[in-house]
């Protein structure tokens, strides 16, 4: 099996923008990969940045920045961002807590936290807001999650990820250039850390570091270099199959997975303020129950 480590954070717009590429990679090669997600803690405490602003003012300021990232990624930015996320540390701990119910639960919660920010515009930056997101996640036992969320075990698991993220390898330490989204080493106070997202792919004696905003073919090339068999790759889905599997698809994700951004017939359209994404009927119902539908 090929080892993939993904350093990421729910609040990172470049990581959100990379979702189409990673969804395609995992659809094709997931049964040949072991995938570990390390939660890196992009936003420690941003309260001082926005202390002289209302929630709406702070949200508008951040949304304008994220809209510029969207020019490169084509993924939604939160045009109706209701407040800026003041920390992502709680979100990172939440993903580790969900992981006590398995990797699928953790992956689904991470994706739901991203959607709450970049589509719905309601960042889950408090424990209460995280619980509001958790009830929208299919298959997550919300009661058990609520018990685990603030546990010492979840906190310790997150702290390990946070510390690992601040031990960048030489590839990113000496990466040079100034292109948008470049994944060179970032300063975090007195520490250094990986940019988000950064993937490290290991296997067959090979190791490839994929930092920041990378071309889509580089991801497949890395797993093939590590020993993945392209002839055994899973065929890409049609639009209905993709929507049934993922529940929420942005046009860029449909394009990456199916070759077309056209929504499937069963999709429920959700207007995020500057475009639409596709929801499955079950996700649309859960979002309506949460008060997220316009």
LOFINU-67672 format. One record per residue (C-alpha): residue number from 1; residue in one letter; x, y, z. Coordinates in nm, 3 decimals, decimal comma, always signed. Layout:
residues N
(rec NUM "A" (X Y Z))
...
END
This chain:
residues 294
(rec 1 "X" (+0,000 +0,000 +0,000))
(rec 2 "X" (+0,110 +0,354 -0,076))
(rec 3 "X" (+0,119 +0,599 +0,213))
(rec 4 "X" (-0,029 +0,947 +0,166))
(rec 5 "X" (-0,010 +1,212 +0,436))
(rec 6 "X" (-0,222 +1,521 +0,381))
(rec 7 "X" (-0,145 +1,832 +0,586))
(rec 8 "X" (-0,452 +2,052 +0,576))
(rec 9 "X" (-0,695 +2,281 +0,754))
(rec 10 "X" (-1,069 +2,342 +0,708))
(rec 11 "X" (-1,015 +2,719 +0,680))
(rec 12 "X" (-0,760 +2,706 +0,399))
(rec 13 "X" (-0,905 +2,829 +0,070))
(rec 14 "X" (-0,626 +2,663 -0,132))
(rec 15 "X" (-0,699 +2,329 +0,036))
(rec 16 "X" (-1,068 +2,377 -0,040))
(rec 17 "X" (-0,973 +2,459 -0,398))
(rec 18 "X" (-0,776 +2,135 -0,425))
(rec 19 "X" (-1,077 +1,918 -0,337))
(rec 20 "X" (-1,163 +1,843 -0,704))
(rec 21 "X" (-0,814 +1,706 -0,767))
(rec 22 "X" (-0,805 +1,498 -0,451))
(rec 23 "X" (-1,155 +1,361 -0,503))
(rec 24 "X" (-1,056 +1,246 -0,849))
(rec 25 "X" (-0,729 +1,093 -0,722))
(rec 26 "X" (-0,901 +0,907 -0,441))
(rec 27 "X" (-1,187 +0,788 -0,659))
(rec 28 "X" (-0,938 +0,624 -0,894))
(rec 29 "X" (-0,672 +0,499 -0,652))
(rec 30 "X" (-0,815 +0,487 -0,298))
(rec 31 "X" (-0,800 +0,107 -0,274))
(rec 32 "X" (-0,425 +0,130 -0,342))
(rec 33 "X" (-0,362 +0,401 -0,083))
(rec 34 "X" (-0,346 +0,445 +0,292))
(rec 35 "X" (-0,448 +0,807 +0,353))
(rec 36 "X" (-0,376 +0,996 +0,674))
(rec 37 "X" (-0,498 +1,350 +0,731))
(rec 38 "X" (-0,298 +1,573 +0,965))
(rec 39 "X" (-0,486 +1,876 +1,092))
(rec 40 "X" (-0,247 +2,168 +1,086))
(rec 41 "X" (-0,410 +2,461 +1,266))
(rec 42 "X" (-0,406 +2,747 +1,015))
(rec 43 "X" (-0,594 +2,994 +1,239))
(rec 44 "X" (-0,482 +3,001 +1,600))
(rec 45 "X" (-0,661 +3,311 +1,728))
(rec 46 "X" (-0,773 +3,575 +1,478))
(rec 47 "X" (-0,988 +3,773 +1,721))
(rec 48 "X" (-0,745 +4,068 +1,728))
(rec 49 "X" (-0,757 +4,097 +1,349))
(rec 50 "X" (-1,131 +4,157 +1,352))
(rec 51 "X" (-1,183 +4,320 +1,692))
(rec 52 "X" (-1,276 +4,659 +1,543))
(rec 53 "X" (-1,521 +4,509 +1,292))
(rec 54 "X" (-1,869 +4,368 +1,310))
(rec 55 "X" (-1,910 +4,004 +1,213))
(rec 56 "X" (-2,045 +4,112 +0,876))
(rec 57 "X" (-1,755 +4,350 +0,812))
(rec 58 "X" (-1,499 +4,088 +0,904))
(rec 59 "X" (-1,676 +3,831 +0,690))
(rec 60 "X" (-1,683 +4,063 +0,390))
(rec 61 "X" (-1,314 +4,140 +0,424))
(rec 62 "X" (-1,217 +3,773 +0,431))
(rec 63 "X" (-1,461 +3,680 +0,155))
(rec 64 "X" (-1,295 +3,935 -0,074))
(rec 65 "X" (-0,959 +3,764 -0,020))
(rec 66 "X" (-1,105 +3,419 -0,078))
(rec 67 "X" (-1,273 +3,540 -0,398))
(rec 68 "X" (-0,926 +3,605 -0,540))
(rec 69 "X" (-0,825 +3,247 -0,462))
(rec 70 "X" (-1,137 +3,129 -0,644))
(rec 71 "X" (-1,000 +3,294 -0,960))
(rec 72 "X" (-0,734 +3,022 -0,956))
(rec 73 "X" (-0,927 +2,725 -0,816))
(rec 74 "X" (-1,283 +2,777 -0,951))
(rec 75 "X" (-1,420 +2,647 -0,620))
(rec 76 "X" (-1,686 +2,853 -0,436))
(rec 77 "X" (-1,591 +3,130 -0,198))
(rec 78 "X" (-1,832 +3,234 +0,080))
(rec 79 "X" (-2,002 +3,532 -0,082))
(rec 80 "X" (-2,240 +3,545 +0,216))
(rec 81 "X" (-1,981 +3,483 +0,489))
(rec 82 "X" (-2,161 +3,571 +0,811))
(rec 83 "X" (-1,849 +3,599 +1,027))
(rec 84 "X" (-1,476 +3,528 +0,988))
(rec 85 "X" (-1,351 +3,210 +1,156))
(rec 86 "X" (-1,164 +3,319 +1,468))
(rec 87 "X" (-0,988 +2,984 +1,510))
(rec 88 "X" (-0,955 +2,654 +1,331))
(rec 89 "X" (-0,802 +2,472 +1,628))
(rec 90 "X" (-1,142 +2,352 +1,749))
(rec 91 "X" (-1,225 +2,228 +1,400))
(rec 92 "X" (-0,902 +2,031 +1,388))
(rec 93 "X" (-0,976 +1,873 +1,723))
(rec 94 "X" (-1,328 +1,796 +1,602))
(rec 95 "X" (-1,193 +1,600 +1,304))
(rec 96 "X" (-0,976 +1,393 +1,538))
(rec 97 "X" (-1,277 +1,330 +1,763))
(rec 98 "X" (-1,484 +1,216 +1,465))
(rec 99 "X" (-1,197 +0,982 +1,379))
(rec 100 "X" (-1,278 +0,777 +1,689))
(rec 101 "X" (-1,574 +0,657 +1,479))
(rec 102 "X" (-1,347 +0,569 +1,187))
(rec 103 "X" (-1,164 +0,741 +0,905))
(rec 104 "X" (-1,478 +0,781 +0,694))
(rec 105 "X" (-1,649 +0,973 +0,976))
(rec 106 "X" (-1,346 +1,201 +1,010))
(rec 107 "X" (-1,329 +1,264 +0,636))
(rec 108 "X" (-1,700 +1,342 +0,617))
(rec 109 "X" (-1,681 +1,585 +0,907))
(rec 110 "X" (-1,378 +1,760 +0,759))
(rec 111 "X" (-1,562 +1,804 +0,432))
(rec 112 "X" (-1,873 +1,929 +0,614))
(rec 113 "X" (-1,665 +2,186 +0,801))
(rec 114 "X" (-1,526 +2,310 +0,469))
(rec 115 "X" (-1,876 +2,330 +0,320))
(rec 116 "X" (-2,003 +2,523 +0,622))
(rec 117 "X" (-1,735 +2,783 +0,556))
(rec 118 "X" (-1,701 +2,806 +0,179))
(rec 119 "X" (-2,057 +2,730 +0,064))
(rec 120 "X" (-2,292 +2,812 +0,352))
(rec 121 "X" (-2,082 +3,094 +0,498))
(rec 122 "X" (-2,119 +2,980 +0,861))
(rec 123 "X" (-1,773 +2,884 +0,996))
(rec 124 "X" (-1,788 +2,639 +1,285))
(rec 125 "X" (-1,534 +2,816 +1,508))
(rec 126 "X" (-1,700 +2,736 +1,843))
(rec 127 "X" (-1,785 +2,405 +2,004))
(rec 128 "X" (-2,156 +2,479 +1,965))
(rec 129 "X" (-2,122 +2,559 +1,594))
(rec 130 "X" (-1,921 +2,241 +1,541))
(rec 131 "X" (-2,204 +2,037 +1,693))
(rec 132 "X" (-2,446 +2,212 +1,457))
(rec 133 "X" (-2,236 +2,092 +1,163))
(rec 134 "X" (-2,199 +1,741 +1,304))
(rec 135 "X" (-2,573 +1,671 +1,287))
(rec 136 "X" (-2,560 +1,722 +0,909))
(rec 137 "X" (-2,296 +1,449 +0,860))
(rec 138 "X" (-2,433 +1,119 +0,735))
(rec 139 "X" (-2,332 +0,824 +0,950))
(rec 140 "X" (-2,176 +1,026 +1,232))
(rec 141 "X" (-2,313 +0,937 +1,575))
(rec 142 "X" (-2,375 +1,291 +1,698))
(rec 143 "X" (-2,418 +1,186 +2,060))
(rec 144 "X" (-2,090 +0,996 +2,076))
(rec 145 "X" (-1,919 +1,277 +1,887))
(rec 146 "X" (-2,044 +1,535 +2,138))
(rec 147 "X" (-1,891 +1,326 +2,418))
(rec 148 "X" (-1,559 +1,288 +2,236))
(rec 149 "X" (-1,528 +1,642 +2,101))
(rec 150 "X" (-1,367 +1,806 +2,402))
(rec 151 "X" (-1,204 +1,493 +2,544))
(rec 152 "X" (-0,839 +1,476 +2,645))
(rec 153 "X" (-0,788 +1,206 +2,380))
(rec 154 "X" (-0,916 +1,429 +2,098))
(rec 155 "X" (-0,709 +1,722 +2,222))
(rec 156 "X" (-0,395 +1,507 +2,240))
(rec 157 "X" (-0,452 +1,366 +1,890))
(rec 158 "X" (-0,488 +1,716 +1,750))
(rec 159 "X" (-0,178 +1,839 +1,930))
(rec 160 "X" (+0,023 +1,559 +1,768))
(rec 161 "X" (-0,099 +1,664 +1,422))
(rec 162 "X" (-0,030 +2,030 +1,499))
(rec 163 "X" (+0,326 +1,952 +1,607))
(rec 164 "X" (+0,393 +1,724 +1,308))
(rec 165 "X" (+0,278 +1,998 +1,071))
(rec 166 "X" (+0,548 +2,223 +1,218))
(rec 167 "X" (+0,831 +1,991 +1,114))
(rec 168 "X" (+0,847 +2,063 +0,741))
(rec 169 "X" (+1,086 +1,866 +0,523))
(rec 170 "X" (+1,373 +2,007 +0,322))
(rec 171 "X" (+1,172 +2,009 +0,000))
(rec 172 "X" (+0,946 +2,285 +0,127))
(rec 173 "X" (+1,218 +2,454 +0,330))
(rec 174 "X" (+1,415 +2,527 +0,015))
(rec 175 "X" (+1,126 +2,572 -0,227))
(rec 176 "X" (+1,154 +2,903 -0,408))
(rec 177 "X" (+0,923 +3,108 -0,627))
(rec 178 "X" (+0,629 +3,343 -0,589))
(rec 179 "X" (+0,348 +3,189 -0,796))
(rec 180 "X" (-0,002 +3,199 -0,642))
(rec 181 "X" (-0,061 +2,917 -0,396))
(rec 182 "X" (+0,301 +2,805 -0,384))
(rec 183 "X" (+0,351 +2,561 -0,099))
(rec 184 "X" (+0,679 +2,690 +0,038))
(rec 185 "X" (+0,744 +2,674 +0,411))
(rec 186 "X" (+0,532 +2,914 +0,617))
(rec 187 "X" (+0,627 +3,096 +0,934))
(rec 188 "X" (+0,408 +3,044 +1,239))
(rec 189 "X" (+0,546 +3,257 +1,520))
(rec 190 "X" (+0,883 +3,109 +1,610))
(rec 191 "X" (+0,802 +2,786 +1,423))
(rec 192 "X" (+0,791 +2,676 +1,061))
(rec 193 "X" (+0,512 +2,469 +0,908))
(rec 194 "X" (+0,387 +2,309 +0,591))
(rec 195 "X" (+0,163 +2,512 +0,365))
(rec 196 "X" (-0,189 +2,382 +0,316))
(rec 197 "X" (-0,253 +2,159 +0,146))
(rec 198 "X" (+0,070 +1,959 +0,134))
(rec 199 "X" (+0,071 +1,591 +0,042))
(rec 200 "X" (+0,358 +1,352 +0,097))
(rec 201 "X" (+0,337 +1,028 -0,103))
(rec 202 "X" (+0,559 +0,733 -0,010))
(rec 203 "X" (+0,598 +0,386 -0,155))
(rec 204 "X" (+0,840 +0,161 -0,341))
(rec 205 "X" (+1,135 +0,355 -0,208))
(rec 206 "X" (+1,004 +0,679 -0,357))
(rec 207 "X" (+0,884 +0,991 -0,176))
(rec 208 "X" (+0,717 +1,289 -0,342))
(rec 209 "X" (+0,617 +1,613 -0,171))
(rec 210 "X" (+0,325 +1,799 -0,329))
(rec 211 "X" (+0,301 +2,139 -0,158))
(rec 212 "X" (+0,032 +2,399 -0,213))
(rec 213 "X" (-0,152 +2,457 -0,540))
(rec 214 "X" (-0,026 +2,183 -0,773))
(rec 215 "X" (-0,117 +2,075 -1,128))
(rec 216 "X" (-0,370 +1,791 -1,127))
(rec 217 "X" (-0,148 +1,541 -1,316))
(rec 218 "X" (+0,122 +1,572 -1,050))
(rec 219 "X" (-0,096 +1,391 -0,796))
(rec 220 "X" (-0,147 +1,087 -1,014))
(rec 221 "X" (+0,219 +1,088 -1,117))
(rec 222 "X" (+0,321 +1,080 -0,750))
(rec 223 "X" (+0,110 +0,777 -0,660))
(rec 224 "X" (+0,221 +0,594 -0,976))
(rec 225 "X" (+0,585 +0,667 -0,889))
(rec 226 "X" (+0,516 +0,516 -0,547))
(rec 227 "X" (+0,384 +0,196 -0,704))
(rec 228 "X" (+0,016 +0,252 -0,788))
(rec 229 "X" (-0,109 +0,056 -1,089))
(rec 230 "X" (-0,292 +0,278 -1,340))
(rec 231 "X" (-0,444 -0,027 -1,508))
(rec 232 "X" (-0,621 -0,107 -1,179))
(rec 233 "X" (-0,751 +0,247 -1,132))
(rec 234 "X" (-1,126 +0,274 -1,076))
(rec 235 "X" (-1,313 +0,418 -1,376))
(rec 236 "X" (-1,445 +0,769 -1,322))
(rec 237 "X" (-1,816 +0,796 -1,233))
(rec 238 "X" (-2,109 +0,949 -1,415))
(rec 239 "X" (-2,271 +1,256 -1,259))
(rec 240 "X" (-2,553 +1,071 -1,081))
(rec 241 "X" (-2,309 +0,821 -0,928))
(rec 242 "X" (-2,075 +1,098 -0,816))
(rec 243 "X" (-2,355 +1,296 -0,651))
(rec 244 "X" (-2,493 +0,989 -0,475))
(rec 245 "X" (-2,145 +0,912 -0,340))
(rec 246 "X" (-2,040 +1,261 -0,229))
(rec 247 "X" (-2,367 +1,440 -0,158))
(rec 248 "X" (-2,227 +1,785 -0,241))
(rec 249 "X" (-2,047 +1,872 -0,564))
(rec 250 "X" (-1,923 +2,206 -0,692))
(rec 251 "X" (-1,903 +2,250 -1,071))
(rec 252 "X" (-1,523 +2,214 -1,061))
(rec 253 "X" (-1,565 +1,880 -0,884))
(rec 254 "X" (-1,817 +1,757 -1,139))
(rec 255 "X" (-1,576 +1,858 -1,412))
(rec 256 "X" (-1,285 +1,677 -1,247))
(rec 257 "X" (-1,483 +1,360 -1,182))
(rec 258 "X" (-1,702 +1,334 -1,491))
(rec 259 "X" (-1,553 +1,563 -1,756))
(rec 260 "X" (-1,856 +1,792 -1,748))
(rec 261 "X" (-1,983 +2,055 -1,505))
(rec 262 "X" (-2,344 +1,982 -1,602))
(rec 263 "X" (-2,545 +1,884 -1,290))
(rec 264 "X" (-2,724 +1,550 -1,276))
(rec 265 "X" (-3,101 +1,547 -1,311))
(rec 266 "X" (-3,158 +1,454 -0,945))
(rec 267 "X" (-2,948 +1,740 -0,806))
(rec 268 "X" (-3,088 +2,008 -0,579))
(rec 269 "X" (-2,929 +2,342 -0,668))
(rec 270 "X" (-2,786 +2,550 -0,383))
(rec 271 "X" (-2,702 +2,914 -0,452))
(rec 272 "X" (-2,391 +3,009 -0,255))
(rec 273 "X" (-2,416 +3,373 -0,353))
(rec 274 "X" (-2,214 +3,380 -0,676))
(rec 275 "X" (-2,307 +3,050 -0,838))
(rec 276 "X" (-2,457 +2,712 -0,758))
(rec 277 "X" (-2,346 +2,377 -0,623))
(rec 278 "X" (-2,529 +2,044 -0,645))
(rec 279 "X" (-2,678 +1,873 -0,341))
(rec 280 "X" (-2,823 +1,527 -0,325))
(rec 281 "X" (-3,181 +1,517 -0,200))
(rec 282 "X" (-3,071 +1,368 +0,134))
(rec 283 "X" (-2,809 +1,638 +0,193))
(rec 284 "X" (-3,057 +1,909 +0,093))
(rec 285 "X" (-3,297 +1,776 +0,356))
(rec 286 "X" (-3,029 +1,773 +0,627))
(rec 287 "X" (-2,926 +2,126 +0,536))
(rec 288 "X" (-3,287 +2,237 +0,544))
(rec 289 "X" (-3,327 +2,081 +0,890))
(rec 290 "X" (-3,017 +2,275 +1,000))
(rec 291 "X" (-3,160 +2,601 +0,865))
(rec 292 "X" (-2,892 +2,630 +0,596))
(rec 293 "X" (-3,110 +2,636 +0,284))
(rec 294 "X" (-3,188 +2,986 +0,150))
END
